[in-house]
Structures are given as structure tokens and as C-alpha cells.
Amino acid sequence: MKSNLSVICFGELLWDVVGQNRHIGGAPLNVCYHLSRCGIDSRLVSQVGDDQKGIDLISGIRQLGVNTSMVSVSPDLPTSEVLVQLTDEGKATYTIVENVAWDAIPFNETHVPFISEADCFVFGSLALRSNASRRALFRYLEHARWKVIDLNLREPYFDKQIIHQLLSACHTLKINDDELRLIVDYFDIPGSNDQEQVRAILNLFPNITEIILTLGAEGAKYVSQDTCLEVPAIKVKVVDTVGSGDAFLAAFLSGKLQQKPVKECLQDAAVLSSFIAGSRGACPLYESKDLNQAPAG
């Protein structure tokens, strides 16, 4: 299925190194990939190094069907690698090398028309660890229509000021339960449960129109000023959790862009997220028919 819908994603682009294997990664790329599988024109604004790893990365991304026309090449900084350690339960921890190509994503004036015309602009917090990429992001945000952030916090690359800037800039916010607790602590958010706390965030940051709260095995919640919905997680035999949250966001956005009811968007997101958790790597090849065949846990 092809459509005239378009999404721009901004941020890190890298190799996830798991043991002796490497997989194309970076949250913005993962979101781009899954949107492209849904037939949406999705493009990535990022940067690789002028090295073999960068050449291989661009080649691999193109094979995945993701548009690389907005990915630049740094003559000075290397292509990024992230070392991924998996627990016995398949949960991932990350060692993120600094001073890599996506730490210096440049602002490119020729990208502005695409960003201003795109239906959605997706970004996260990690690329803001550097001043260069931070400046480029906020210049692009001036032209974006629907601004979506997956907070995706990674120690030690965030602080209260950065989170406040990001929450003040977005329309749709996706967070997990750990990130909710951190926001609650940072900004003295009131509420005796997560639903009350999420509503308090909406009141504190009035530009945010909706919040998606993912809760791992407990499913996910959606809260806006007039709606509160929940969806259960779909049980699978977890292989690794790398990219499952990115898949959730991509499926949700795809549904909203196609004007599906929010409940259906959340259900689609739960299906794709569980499929990715039961697969190896964040961007496995799949068709829509495969999503009903995720192995049960």
C-alpha cells in the first residue's frame, strides 16, 4: 500500500552491535523503517561518517526501503556504533560511543520544504546531547506541523532543561513508565496514579495534545484531555526488545495518519511491537500478514 502521506524523522543513525552481529539501528531509523512498511513516505535526517561503516549503513538502509536523501556524510566524524547487551529476558542495555557523525547533524535549508510539507516530524532526546545537532533540530522544528517526540532517554545524555525544552516543543509525547517517573520527579507532577500524572503533564505543557504511555508487559495507555484508553500487551516469546517501542510508535502514527480510531491505532501498535520483540533485530523484513503470526509466549 502506498499513500501520499509523509513523515520526517530526525536523530541518531548507527550500527547496533550485539555480540558478533551488527544490525542497522537508531530509534529514528527504526520508526522510518516501520512507517515505510506501512506505505508511508518516511525520510531520515541524520549523518554518517565518510568510512566503510557509513557506506554499508547507507546501503543497508536503502535495501530496507528507507529514503536516505536527507542523510549527510561527515568528513571528520566516524559512523556510530552502539554496543548492545541483552539480559536473559531479552532486555537491552546500551553503550553509546560519543563524538560520532550524528553528533553533528547539520541544518540544511533544502530540507525545509520537505519538513514544512510533511504530515509529521518525529524526534527524540538522544541527538540533543550535542550542541550542533540540537541547533539543527530546533531550527527544523520551526517548520514542522505535527511534532512527535519519543523521549527515549539514555543515561547520561539528558537533564531537566533538555526535557523541558522537548516537552515544550511537541504535540504528541510518547514515554515509558521509567520516563514518566523521572518527569514526575523533575517537575513535581501531582497525582496518585499514572493516569492522573499524565493528565497533569498535559496541563503543565498545554501544547501537548496527547500522551502515549508504554508499560512493557502491562500494555499501554493513551491520554488526551477528553480521552483515556488502554490496550493490553500481546504475549510473545521475547527474542530481544531492541526497537519494539519504535515499532509501537510507528504503527500508532501510521494509523492516525490514515485517520483510524485511536483505539485501533493502539491495537495495531501493540501487534507490531510484540512482533518486533519476538524477532531478531529492530528492523526485520516482514509483511502485514506476518504480524498475526508472532510466536506466543
PAZAPA-4460 file (N, C-alpha, C; in steps of 0.05 Angstrom, whole numbers, plus 32768, in hexadecimal, padded with zeros to 4 digits):
% residues 297
    n_x    n_y    n_z   ca_x   ca_y   ca_z    c_x    c_y    c_z   seq   type   mol
   8011   7FE8   8000   8000   8000   8000   8011   8019   8000     1      M     A
   800D   802B   7FED   801A   8044   7FEC   8006   805B   7FF1     2      K     A
   8010   8071   7FFC   7FFF   8087   8002   800E   80A1   7FFC     3      S     A
   8000   80B7   7FFE   800D   80D1   7FFB   8015   80DD   8016     4      N     A
   8014   80CD   802B   801C   80D7   8045   803A   80D7   8048     5      L     A
   8045   80E9   8058   8062   80EA   805B   806A   80F1   8078     6      S     A
   8080   80E5   8081   808A   80EA   809C   80A8   80EE   809A     7      V     A
   80B2   8101   80A9   80CF   8106   80AC   80D7   80FE   80C8     8      I     A
   80ED   80EF   80CA   80F8   80E7   80E5   8114   80F3   80E7     9      C     A
   811A   80FD   80FF   8134   810A   8103   8143   80FC   811A    10      F     A
   815D   80F7   8116   816D   80EE   812C   8182   80D9   8125    11      G     A
   8188   80C8   8138   819F   80B7   8137   819B   80A1   8122    12      E     A
   81B1   8099   8115   81B2   8084   8101   81CC   8074   8107    13      L     A
   81CA   805A   8109   81E1   804B   8114   81DF   802D   810E    14      L     A
   81F4   8020   8116   81F4   8003   8117   81F0   7FFA   8134    15      W     A
   81DC   7FE9   8139   81D9   7FDB   8152   81EB   7FC2   8151    16      D     A
   81FF   7FC1   8162   8211   7FAA   8163   8209   7F98   817A    17      V     A
   8200   7F80   8173   81F7   7F6C   8187   8208   7F53   8183    18      V     A
   821B   7F50   8196   822E   7F3A   8193   823F   7F3D   817A    19      G     A
   823E   7F29   8169   824D   7F29   8150   823C   7F34   8139    20      Q     A
   8224   7F3B   813E   8212   7F44   8129   820D   7F62   812B    21      N     A
   8206   7F6E   8115   81FF   7F8A   8115   81E5   7F8E   8105    22      R     A
   81D4   7FA0   810F   81BB   7FA6   8103   81B8   7FC4   80FF    23      H     A
   81AC   7FCC   80E9   81A6   7FE8   80E4   8194   7FF2   80FB    24      I     A
   819A   8009   8106   818B   8012   811D   818A   8030   8120    25      G     A
   817F   8038   8137   8179   8054   813D   815B   8057   813D    26      G     A
   8150   8062   8153   8133   8064   8155   8125   8072   813D    27      A     A
   8130   8088   8134   8123   8096   811D   8122   8084   8104    28      P     A
   8138   8075   80FF   8139   8063   80E8   8124   804D   80EB    29      L     A
   8122   8042   8104   810F   802D   8108   80F2   8036   8103    30      N     A
   80EC   804E   810C   80D1   8059   8107   80CD   805D   80E9    31      V     A
   80E1   8068   80DB   80E0   806C   80BE   80DA   8051   80B0    32      C     A
   80E9   803D   80B8   80E6   8023   80AB   80CA   8018   80AD    33      Y     A
   80BF   8018   80C5   80A4   800D   80C9   808F   801D   80BB    34      H     A
   8092   8038   80BA   8080   8048   80AB   8081   8042   808D    35      L     A
   8099   803D   8084   809C   8037   8067   808E   801C   8061    36      S     A
   808F   8009   8074   8081   7FEF   8070   8063   7FF3   806F    37      R     A
   805A   8009   807A   803D   8010   8079   8036   8020   8061    38      C     A
   8049   8025   804F   8044   8033   8036   8046   8051   8039    39      G     A
   8052   805B   804F   8054   8078   8053   8070   8081   804B    40      I     A
   8071   8097   803C   808A   80A3   8034   8098   80AE   804C    41      D     A
   80AC   80A0   8056   80BA   80A7   806E   80D8   80AC   8068    42      S     A
   80E2   80C2   8072   80FE   80CA   806C   810C   80D1   8086    43      R     A
   8126   80CB   8086   8136   80CE   809E   814A   80E5   809A    44      L     A
   814A   80F8   80AE   815F   810D   80AE   8174   8104   80C3    45      V     A
   818B   80FD   80B9   81A1   80F4   80CB   81BB   80F7   80BC    46      S     A
   81D0   80EA   80C7   81EB   80EC   80BB   81FB   80D3   80C2    47      Q     A
   820A   80CA   80AE   821D   80B4   80B1   8239   80BF   80AC    48      V     A
   824D   80AE   80B2   8268   80B6   80AC   8271   80AE   8090    49      G     A
   8287   80BA   8087   8292   80B4   806D   82A5   809D   8070    50      D     A
   8299   8085   8075   82A8   806D   807B   8298   8055   8071    51      D     A
   82A5   803D   8072   8298   8025   8068   827E   801F   8078    52      Q     A
   827F   8024   8092   8267   801F   80A2   8250   8030   8099    53      K     A
   8256   8049   8091   8241   805B   8087   8237   8052   806C    54      G     A
   8249   804A   805A   8241   8040   8040   822E   8028   8043    55      I     A
   8236   8015   8055   8226   7FFD   805A   820B   8005   8066    56      D     A
   820B   8019   8077   81F2   8021   8085   81DE   802D   8070    57      L     A
   81E8   803F   8060   81D7   804B   804B   81CC   8035   8038    58      I     A
   81DD   8023   8030   81D5   800D   801E   81BF   7FFC   802B    59      S     A
   81C4   7FF5   8045   81B0   7FE5   8053   8195   7FF3   8057    60      G     A
   8196   800D   805C   817D   801C   8060   816E   801D   8046    61      I     A
   817B   8020   8030   816E   8021   8016   8161   8006   8010    62      R     A
   816F   7FF0   8018   8164   7FD6   8013   814B   7FD2   8024    63      Q     A
   8149   7FDF   803B   8131   7FDE   804C   811A   7FEE   8040    64      L     A
   8120   7FFE   802C   810B   800E   801F   8107   802A   802B    65      G     A
   811B   8033   803B   8119   804D   8048   8128   8062   8037    66      V     A
   811C   8078   8033   8127   808E   8024   813E   809B   8033    67      N     A
   8156   809C   8026   816E   80A6   8032   8176   80C2   8027    68      T     A
   8165   80CF   8019   816C   80E8   800B   8173   80FE   801F    69      S     A
   816A   80FC   8038   816F   8111   804B   8185   8109   8060    70      M     A
   8193   80F3   805A   81AA   80EB   806B   81C3   80F6   805F    71      V     A
   81D2   8105   806F   81EB   8111   8066   8203   8100   806F    72      S     A
   821A   8108   8064   8233   80F9   806A   8247   810D   8077    73      V     A
   8251   8105   808E   8264   8116   809C   8281   810F   8093    74      S     A
   8291   8122   808B   82AC   811C   8083   82BF   8118   809B    75      P     A
   82B5   811E   80B3   82C6   811E   80CB   82BF   810A   80E0    76      D     A
   82A5   8104   80E3   829D   80F3   80F9   8295   80D7   80EF    77      L     A
   829A   80C2   80FE   8295   80A7   80F5   8277   809F   80F7    78      P     A
   8270   808B   80E8   8256   807F   80EB   8252   8073   8106    79      T     A
   823A   8076   8111   8235   806E   812D   8231   8050   8130    80      S     A
   823B   8045   8146   8234   802A   814E   822B   802B   816B    81      E     A
   8218   801B   8172   820E   8018   818D   8210   7FFB   8196    82      V     A
   821D   7FF6   81AC   8220   7FDB   81B6   8207   7FD4   81C7    83      L     A
   81FA   7FBE   81BF   81E1   7FB6   81CB   81E6   7F9D   81DC    84      V     A
   81DF   7F9D   81F5   81E0   7F85   8206   81C3   7F7D   820C    85      Q     A
   81BE   7F63   8208   81A4   7F58   820D   81A4   7F47   8226    86      L     A
   818F   7F4B   8237   818C   7F39   824E   8180   7F1F   8245    87      T     A
   817D   7F0C   8258   8171   7EF2   8251   8154   7EF5   8249    88      D     A
   8147   7F0B   8251   812B   7F10   824A   8129   7F1F   8230    89      E     A
   8140   7F26   8223   813F   7F34   820A   813F   7F52   820C    90      G     A
   8140   7F5D   8224   8140   7F7A   8228   815C   7F85   8221    91      K     A
   815D   7F9D   8216   8176   7FA8   820C   8180   7FBF   821D    92      A     A
   819B   7FC0   8220   81A9   7FD7   822A   81BD   7FE0   8215    93      T     A
   81C4   7FFA   8216   81D3   8005   81FF   81EC   8014   8209    94      Y     A
   8202   8010   81FA   821A   8021   81FE   821D   8031   81E5    95      T     A
   8219   804C   81E8   8217   805E   81D1   8230   806E   81CE    96      I     A
   8240   8069   81B9   8259   8077   81B5   8254   8094   81AD    97      V     A
   8264   80A6   81B8   8261   80C3   81B2   8272   80CC   819B    98      E     A
   826D   80E5   8193   827C   80F2   817D   827B   80E2   8163    99      N     A
   8262   80DD   815B   825D   80CE   8142   824D   80E1   812F   100      V     A
   8248   80D7   8117   823D   80E8   8102   8223   80F5   8109   101      A     A
   8210   80E6   8116   81F6   80F2   811C   81F8   8106   8133   102      W     A
   820F   8109   813F   8212   811F   8153   8215   813A   8145   103      D     A
   8218   813A   812B   821C   8154   811D   820A   8155   8104   104      A     A
   81F0   814E   8108   81DD   814F   80F2   81DA   816D   80EA   105      I     A
   81E0   8174   80D1   81DE   8190   80C9   81C2   8198   80C2   106      P     A
   81BC   81B2   80C4   81A3   81BD   80BA   81A7   81C1   809C   107      F     A
   8194   81B7   808C   8195   81B9   806F   817C   81C7   8066   108      N     A
   817F   81DF   805A   8168   81EF   8051   8157   81E0   803D   109      E     A
   8163   81CE   802D   8154   81C0   8019   8141   81AC   8025   110      T     A
   8144   81A5   803E   8132   8192   804B   8118   81A0   8054   111      H     A
   8119   81BA   8057   8102   81C8   8064   80E8   81C4   8055   112      V     A
   80E7   81C6   803A   80CD   81C1   802D   80C2   81A5   8032   113      P     A
   80D2   8191   8034   80C8   8176   803A   80BD   8175   8056   114      F     A
   80CB   8181   8069   80C2   8181   8085   80A8   8191   8088   115      I     A
   80A6   81A8   807B   808E   81B8   807D   8076   81AB   8071   116      S     A
   807A   819A   805C   8064   818D   804F   805D   8172   805B   117      E     A
   8070   8167   806B   806B   814C   8076   8054   814C   808A   118      A     A
   8046   8135   808B   802F   8133   809D   8039   8131   80BA   119      D     A
   8052   8128   80BE   805B   8123   80D9   8079   8125   80DA   120      C     A
   8083   812F   80F1   80A0   8131   80F5   80A6   8124   8110   121      F     A
   80B7   810F   810F   80BC   80FE   8127   80D9   8102   8130   122      V     A
   80DD   8105   814A   80F8   8109   8155   80F9   80FD   8171   123      F     A
   8111   80FC   817C   8115   80F1   8197   8129   8103   81A6   124      G     A
   8133   80F9   81BC   8144   8109   81CE   8162   8104   81C9   125      S     A
   8169   80EC   81BF   8186   80E4   81BF   8197   80F7   81AD   126      L     A
   818D   80FF   8196   819D   8110   8184   81A2   812B   8190   127      A     A
   8194   8132   81A6   8198   814C   81B2   81B0   814D   81C5   128      L     A
   81BE   8136   81C7   81D5   8136   81D8   81EC   8149   81CD   129      R     A
   81EA   8150   81B4   81FE   8162   81A8   81F1   817C   81A0   130      S     A
   8200   8192   81A2   81F5   81AC   819B   81EF   81AE   817D   131      N     A
   81FF   81A2   816C   81FB   81A5   814F   81E1   8199   8147   132      A     A
   81DC   8180   814F   81C3   8173   8147   81AB   817F   8155   133      S     A
   81AF   818A   816D   8199   8197   817B   8191   81B0   816C   134      R     A
   81A4   81C0   8163   819E   81D8   8154   818F   81D1   813A   135      R     A
   8198   81BD   812C   818A   81B5   8113   816E   81AC   8119   136      A     A
   816A   819C   812E   814F   8193   8134   813B   81AA   8139   137      L     A
   8143   81BD   814A   8130   81D2   8151   812B   81E5   8139   138      F     A
   813E   81E7   8127   8139   81F6   810F   8125   81E8   80FD   139      R     A
   8127   81CE   80FB   8114   81BE   80EB   80F8   81BF   80F8   140      Y     A
   80F7   81BE   8113   80DE   81BE   8121   80CD   81D7   811B   141      L     A
   80DA   81ED   8114   80CC   8205   810E   80BA   8202   80F5   142      E     A
   80C0   81EE   80E5   80B1   81EA   80CC   809F   81D1   80CD   143      H     A
   80A0   81C2   80E2   8090   81A9   80E3   8074   81AE   80EC   144      A     A
   8061   819E   80E1   8045   81A1   80E7   803C   8191   80FF   145      R     A
   803F   8177   80FE   8037   8165   8114   8052   815A   8120   146      W     A
   8058   8163   8138   8072   815C   8144   806E   8145   8159   147      K     A
   807C   812F   8154   8079   8117   8164   8094   8110   8171   148      V     A
   8094   810D   818B   80AD   8105   8198   80AA   80EA   81A6   149      I     A
   80BC   80D8   81A1   80C0   80C0   81B2   80D8   80C7   81C3   150      D     A
   80D2   80CC   81DD   80E7   80D8   81EE   8101   80C7   81EF   151      L     A
   80FE   80AC   81F2   8114   809A   81ED   812D   80A2   81FC   152      N     A
   812B   80A6   8216   8141   80B0   8226   8157   809B   8229   153      L     A
   8170   80A4   8226   8187   8093   822A   819B   80A1   823C   154      R     A
   81A1   8094   8253   81B5   80A0   8265   81D0   80A2   8257   155      E     A
   81DF   80B7   825B   81DA   80CF   826B   81D3   80E7   825A   156      P     A
   81C5   80E2   8243   81C2   80F6   822F   81A8   8106   8231   157      Y     A
   81A1   810E   8249   818A   811F   824C   818B   812D   8267   158      F     A
   817C   8142   8269   8179   8150   8283   815E   815E   8283   159      D     A
   8157   816B   8298   813D   8177   829B   8138   818C   8286   160      K     A
   814C   819C   827F   8149   81B1   826C   8142   81A6   8250   161      Q     A
   8151   8191   8248   814C   8185   822E   8130   817A   822C   162      I     A
   8128   816C   8242   810D   8160   8241   80F7   8175   8240   163      I     A
   80FB   818B   824E   80E8   81A1   824D   80E6   81AC   8231   164      H     A
   80FD   81B0   8224   80FD   81BA   8208   80EE   81A7   81F6   165      Q     A
   80F2   818E   81F9   80E5   817A   81E7   80C7   8179   81EC   166      L     A
   80BF   8178   8206   80A3   8176   820C   8094   8190   8203   167      L     A
   80A2   81A6   8204   8096   81BF   81FB   8094   81C1   81DD   168      S     A
   80A2   81B0   81CE   80A3   81B2   81B1   8090   819F   81A3   169      A     A
   8086   818B   81B1   8078   8175   81A3   8059   8177   81A6   170      C     A
   804C   8169   8194   802F   8166   8195   8026   814B   819F   171      H     A
   8035   8136   8196   8030   811B   819F   8049   8111   81AE   172      T     A
   8045   8107   81C6   805B   80FD   81D7   8058   80E0   81DC   173      L     A
   806D   80D1   81D7   806E   80B4   81DE   8083   80B0   81F3   174      K     A
   807B   80A4   8209   808E   809E   821F   8089   8082   8229   175      I     A
   809C   8077   8238   8097   805E   8246   8094   8064   8264   176      N     A
   8090   804F   8274   808A   8053   8290   80A2   805F   829F   177      D     A
   80BB   8057   8298   80D2   8063   82A5   80D4   8081   829F   178      D     A
   80CF   8088   8286   80D0   80A5   827E   80BA   80B5   828C   179      E     A
   80A3   80A9   828F   808D   80B6   829E   8096   80BD   82BA   180      L     A
   80A3   80AA   82C8   80AB   80AE   82E3   80C0   80C5   82E4   181      R     A
   80D2   80C6   82D1   80E6   80DB   82D0   80D9   80F6   82CC   182      L     A
   80C6   80F8   82B9   80B9   8111   82B5   80AA   811A   82CE   183      I     A
   809C   8107   82DB   808E   810D   82F4   80A1   8119   8308   184      V     A
   80B9   810D   830B   80CC   8117   831F   80D7   8132   8317   185      D     A
   80DE   8135   82FD   80EB   814E   82F4   80D8   8166   82F8   186      Y     A
   80BE   8162   82F2   80AC   8179   82F0   8097   8179   8306   187      F     A
   809B   8168   831B   8088   8167   8331   806B   8163   8327   188      D     A
   8068   814F   8316   804E   8149   830A   803C   813C   831F   189      I     A
   8024   8147   8323   8012   813B   8337   8003   8122   832B   190      P     A
   7FF7   8113   833D   7FE8   80FC   8334   7FEF   80E2   8343   191      G     A
   7FDB   80D2   834B   7FE0   80BA   835A   7FE3   80A2   8348   192      S     A
   7FDE   80A5   832E   7FE2   808E   831B   7FEB   8099   8300   193      N     A
   7FF2   8087   82EE   7FFE   8091   82D5   7FEA   80A1   82C4   194      D     A
   7FD1   809A   82C5   7FBD   80A9   82B5   7FBB   80C6   82BF   195      Q     A
   7FBA   80C9   82D9   7FB9   80E5   82E4   7FD2   80F4   82DE   196      E     A
   7FE9   80E6   82DF   8003   80F3   82DA   8005   80FC   82BC   197      Q     A
   7FFB   80EA   82AA   7FFC   80F1   828E   7FEA   8109   8288   198      V     A
   7FD3   8109   8294   7FC1   8120   8290   7FCE   813A   829B   199      R     A
   7FDC   8138   82B1   7FEA   814F   82BC   8000   8159   82A9   200      A     A
   800D   8147   829B   8021   814F   8287   8013   815E   8270   201      I     A
   7FFC   8155   8267   7FED   8163   8253   7FE6   8180   825C   202      L     A
   7FE0   8183   8275   7FD9   819D   827F   7FF1   81AF   8281   203      N     A
   8008   81A3   8288   8021   81B3   828C   802C   81BB   8271   204      L     A
   8029   81AA   825C   8033   81B0   8242   801C   81B0   822E   205      F     A
   800D   81C7   822C   7FF4   81C7   821D   7FF7   81C3   81FF   206      P     A
   800F   81C5   81F5   8013   81BF   81D8   8011   81A1   81D3   207      N     A
   8015   8190   81E7   8012   8173   81E4   7FF5   816C   81E3   208      I     A
   7FEC   8160   81CD   7FD0   8159   81CA   7FCA   813C   81D2   209      T     A
   7FDF   812B   81D2   7FDB   810F   81D8   7FF5   8102   81E2   210      E     A
   7FF2   80EF   81F4   8009   80E1   81FF   8004   80C3   81FD   211      I     A
   8018   80B5   81F3   8018   8098   81F2   802B   808E   8207   212      I     A
   8021   807E   8219   8032   8073   822F   8034   8055   822B   213      L     A
   804C   804B   8225   8050   802E   8221   8059   8022   823B   214      T     A
   804F   800A   8241   8053   7FFE   825B   805E   7FE2   8259   215      L     A
   806C   7FDC   8244   8078   7FC1   8241   8064   7FAC   8240   216      G     A
   8067   7F98   8251   8054   7F81   8251   8038   7F89   825A   217      A     A
   8035   7FA1   8265   801B   7FAA   826E   800B   7FB8   8259   218      E     A
   8017   7FBB   8241   8009   7FC8   822B   800F   7FE5   8228   219      G     A
   7FFB   7FF5   8221   8000   8012   821C   7FE6   8021   8222   220      A     A
   7FEA   803B   8228   7FD3   804D   822C   7FD6   8065   821A   221      K     A
   7FBF   8070   8213   7FBD   8088   8203   7FAC   809C   8212   222      Y     A
   7FB6   80B4   8215   7FA7   80C9   8224   7FA8   80E3   8214   223      V     A
   7F91   80EF   8210   7F8F   810A   8206   7F7C   8118   821A   224      S     A
   7F75   8131   8214   7F64   8140   8226   7F48   8133   8229   225      Q     A
   7F3F   8126   8214   7F24   811B   8216   7F22   80FC   8212   226      D     A
   7F3A   80EF   8211   7F3A   80D2   820C   7F4E   80C4   821D   227      T     A
   7F47   80AC   8226   7F5B   809B   8234   7F55   807F   822B   228      C     A
   7F69   8072   821E   7F66   8057   8214   7F7D   8046   821D   229      L     A
   7F78   802C   821F   7F8D   8019   8225   7F8C   8001   8212   230      E     A
   7FA4   7FF6   820C   7FA5   7FDD   81FC   7FB8   7FCA   820B   231      V     A
   7FB2   7FB1   820C   7FC4   7F9E   8218   7FDB   7F97   8206   232      P     A
   7FF1   7F8E   8212   8007   7F84   8202   8000   7F69   81F6   233      A     A
   800B   7F63   81DF   8007   7F49   81D3   801F   7F37   81DB   234      I     A
   8019   7F21   81E7   802E   7F0F   81F1   803D   7F02   81DA   235      K     A
   8058   7F04   81DB   8069   7EF6   81C8   8081   7EEA   81D7   236      V     A
   808E   7ED8   81CA   80A8   7ECF   81D4   80BD   7EE3   81CB   237      K     A
   80C7   7EF2   81DF   80D8   7F09   81D9   80F4   7EFF   81CF   238      V     A
   80FC   7F09   81B8   8117   7F04   81AE   8129   7F1B   81B6   239      V     A
   8122   7F34   81AF   812E   7F4C   81BB   811A   7F63   81B8   240      D     A
   811D   7F76   81CA   810A   7F8D   81CA   8114   7FA5   81BA   241      T     A
   812B   7FA2   81AD   8136   7FB8   819E   8123   7FC1   8188   242      V     A
   811A   7FDA   8189   8109   7FE5   8175   80EB   7FE0   8178   243      G     A
   80E3   7FD1   818D   80C7   7FCB   8190   80B6   7FE5   8196   244      S     A
   80C2   7FF7   81A5   80B4   8010   81AB   80B2   8022   8192   245      G     A
   80C7   8021   8181   80C6   8030   8168   80B1   8025   8155   246      D     A
   80AE   800B   8155   8099   7FFE   8145   807E   8006   814F   247      A     A
   807A   8008   8169   8061   8010   8174   8059   802C   816A   248      F     A
   806D   803E   816C   8067   805A   8164   8061   805B   8146   249      L     A
   8070   804D   8136   806C   804E   8119   8050   8044   8111   250      A     A
   8048   802E   811D   802D   8023   8117   8017   8036   8120   251      A     A
   801B   8042   8137   8007   8055   8141   8005   806D   812E   252      F     A
   801C   8078   8126   801C   808F   8114   8010   8088   80F9   253      L     A
   8016   8071   80EF   800B   8068   80D6   7FED   8068   80D7   254      S     A
   7FE2   805D   80EC   7FC5   805C   80EF   7FB9   8078   80F1   255      G     A
   7FC5   8089   8101   7FBA   80A4   8104   7FBB   80B3   80EA   256      K     A
   7FD1   80B0   80DB   7FD3   80BE   80C1   7FBE   80B4   80AE   257      L     A
   7FB6   809B   80B1   7FA1   8090   80A0   7F85   8094   80AC   258      Q     A
   7F84   80A4   80C2   7F6B   80AC   80CF   7F5B   8094   80DA   259      Q     A
   7F6A   8081   80E4   7F5D   806B   80F2   7F55   8074   810E   260      K     A
   7F42   8067   811B   7F3C   806E   8137   7F54   8068   8149   261      P     A
   7F57   8078   815E   7F6E   8076   816F   7F71   805A   817B   262      V     A
   7F5B   804D   8182   7F5C   8032   818E   7F68   801F   817A   263      K     A
   7F60   8021   8160   7F6B   8010   814C   7F89   8016   8147   264      E     A
   7F91   802F   8149   7FAD   8036   8146   7FBE   8029   815C   265      C     A
   7FB3   8029   8175   7FC1   801D   818B   7FC3   7FFE   8188   266      L     A
   7FAD   7FF2   817F   7FAD   7FD5   817B   7FC1   7FCD   8165   267      Q     A
   7FC2   7FDC   814F   7FD6   7FD7   813A   7FF2   7FDA   8145   268      D     A
   7FF6   7FEE   8156   8010   7FF3   8162   8019   7FDC   8174   269      A     A
   8006   7FD1   8184   800D   7FBB   8195   8014   7FA2   8185   270      A     A
   8007   7F9E   816F   800D   7F87   815E   8029   7F89   8152   271      V     A
   802F   7FA0   8147   804A   7FA3   813A   8060   7FA2   814F   272      L     A
   805B   7FAF   8166   8070   7FAF   817B   8076   7F93   8185   273      S     A
   8061   7F83   8189   8066   7F68   8192   8074   7F57   817D   274      S     A
   806D   7F5C   8164   807B   7F4D   814E   8099   7F53   814E   275      F     A
   80A0   7F6D   8152   80BC   7F74   8152   80CA   7F69   816A   276      I     A
   80BD   7F69   8181   80C9   7F5E   8199   80CE   7F40   8196   277      A     A
   80BF   7F33   8185   80C2   7F16   8180   80D4   7F10   8168   278      G     A
   80E1   7F26   815D   80F2   7F23   8146   810E   7F2B   814D   279      S     A
   8121   7F23   813B   813D   7F2B   813F   8142   7F46   8132   280      R     A
   814B   7F5A   8141   8151   7F74   8136   8138   7F86   8135   281      G     A
   813D   7FA0   8131   8127   7FB3   8131   8119   7FB6   8117   282      A     A
   8126   7FAD   8101   811A   7FB2   80E6   811A   7F98   80D5   283      C     A
   810D   7F83   80DF   810B   7F6B   80CF   80F9   7F6F   80B7   284      P     A
   80FE   7F60   80A2   80EB   7F61   808B   80D1   7F54   8092   285      L     A
   80BB   7F60   808B   80A1   7F54   8090   808C   7F60   807E   286      Y     A
   8076   7F52   807C   805E   7F5C   806E   8048   7F5E   8083   287      E     A
   8032   7F6C   807C   801C   7F6F   808F   8011   7F55   8098   288      S     A
   8011   7F41   8086   8005   7F27   808E   8016   7F19   80A3   289      K     A
   8030   7F20   80A5   8041   7F14   80B9   803A   7F1D   80D6   290      D     A
   802D   7F34   80D8   8029   7F3F   80F3   8015   7F30   8104   291      L     A
   8005   7F1F   80F7   7FF2   7F0E   8105   7FFE   7EF3   810C   292      N     A
   8019   7EF0   8107   8025   7ED6   810B   803C   7ED7   811F   293      Q     A
   803C   7EEC   8130   8051   7EEE   8145   804F   7ED7   8158   294      A     A
   8065   7ECA   815F   8064   7EB2   8171   805A   7EBA   818C   295      P     A
   8048   7EAA   8197   803C   7EAF   81B1   8051   7EAA   81C7   296      A     A
   804F   7EBA   81DC   8061   7EB6   81F3   8055   7EA2   8207   297      G     A
***
